[in-house]
Amino acid sequence: MNSHPHARHTRGDVTRHPRPKARSRAAGQRRPTRPAQPAVAVELVCLPGLRDIVSTEVTRSLAGASNVAAIPGREDTVRLDLAGSFAPLLALRTVVAPYRVLSFDVPRPKSLIDGPKLRAIAAVIDIVSRLNKPPPASFRFDAAGSDSSVFQRLGSALADEAGLPYRPDDGECQVRVRRSLDGPGWDVLVRLSSGPLSARPWRVADHPAGANATVAAAMALLTHPKRADLVLNLMCGTGTLLIERLLTAPAAAGFGIDVDASFVDGARQNLAAAGLSGRAACSLGDVTDPGATGAEPWDVVLADPPWGDKSGRRSDLVALHASVLERAIQATLPGGRICILTAEMPVMQEFLRGEHRLSLVSATSVFHKGHWPQIYLLRRQG
């Protein structure tokens, strides 16, 4: 075969010539760039008390975020401007729900039925349908007077424009309507997720006393997770703290322990659903047993012992907290981090007052299932 670079290539009786090279771009001539996508207003709703942690997660993980700020008087909301896709918002772990904010200079909600305004709202609903799998099958309003004739007419008009049924009681796509926070007019906030982000898809086994997943994710972030971390979850329940730590950042290994066999089985199911079976294990055991947590010291210890109205007499809870903290100290490497969620603040304060092996790094109050427990971040002293 002739390998000369200018040889003709033939196939049958058809002669083919090499494709000419593309002309090189003139010196100094730049490839045309797409116009920058304008930033739009977004609000992130979280559990009260987690606002600063949400802001930290947004700043670290959303490249297109700017003007990240709290809303005065709102302990459960972070506002930001976002350029680019909304998809990364659905991956935030400390957020309950993200909303796209549309602001309209109108005197009352019935003015939203106007064509351009209605089309703008419908366009965001279409984005929600494309973001979520499966897409929402209907929408509803969350607003004062949502059962009024005005919202009935607005719902009917928006259903026609968006091509999505209006179900005022149980619609999956939530549309909030409120007076504007920045001046006259009204805001329309469309939730970008079909449901709360705290309802994790991996949670196939659940328990009413289990930690909220966004609180667990906040605890993981507070420990400043590292890839080399060995992570121990005492009284792991169905595995929420352990799973959220491993999904927040890689770790060398994870291990959970619980005295209840049904919890251990549920944790294993959840680990498998989260795709983490090969990165963590759970075992049946009592935290008061010195050998239950293994001989290797751990970099991070997580725990959510029973508290408040969850179970047990107060004297039993005090003794249990003391046992969990003592086991955590013994299992943690010097310099390691211990993160505990509990509403038994007097018990914790009394324990820490005379404990020289631990230093308090932070205590974060969070609204959790009708209570205000605290997330204690502790450091094991050498």
HELIX and SHEET records of a PDB file:
HELIX    1   1 ARG A   51  SER A   61  1                                  11    
HELIX    2   2 ALA A   87  ALA A   91  5                                   5    
HELIX    3   3 PRO A  109  ILE A  113  5                                   5    
HELIX    4   4 GLY A  115  LEU A  131  1                                  17    
HELIX    5   5 SER A  149  ALA A  162  1                                  14    
HELIX    6   6 ALA A  213  LEU A  222  1                                  10    
HELIX    7   7 THR A  240  THR A  248  1                                   9    
HELIX    8   8 ALA A  261  ALA A  273  1                                  13    
HELIX    9   9 ARG A  314  ALA A  331  1                                  18    
HELIX   10  10 MET A  345  ARG A  353  1                                   9    
SHEET    1   A 2 HIS A   9  ARG A  11  0                                        
SHEET    2   A 2 VAL A  14  ARG A  16 -1                                        
SHEET    1   B 7 ALA A  65  ILE A  71  0                                        
SHEET    2   B 7 ARG A  74  LEU A  82 -1                                        
SHEET    3   B 7 VAL A  40  VAL A  45 -1                                        
SHEET    4   B 7 ALA A  97  PHE A 104 -1                                        
SHEET    5   B 7 TRP A 186  ARG A 191 -1                                        
SHEET    6   B 7 CYS A 173  ARG A 179 -1                                        
SHEET    7   B 7 PHE A 139  ASP A 142  1                                        
SHEET    1   C 7 ALA A 280  LEU A 284  0                                        
SHEET    2   C 7 ALA A 253  ASP A 258  1                                        
SHEET    3   C 7 LEU A 230  LEU A 234  1                                        
SHEET    4   C 7 TRP A 298  ALA A 303  1                                        
SHEET    5   C 7 THR A 332  THR A 342  1                                        
SHEET    6   C 7 GLN A 374  ARG A 380 -1                                        
SHEET    7   C 7 LEU A 358  SER A 365 -1                                        
END                                                                             
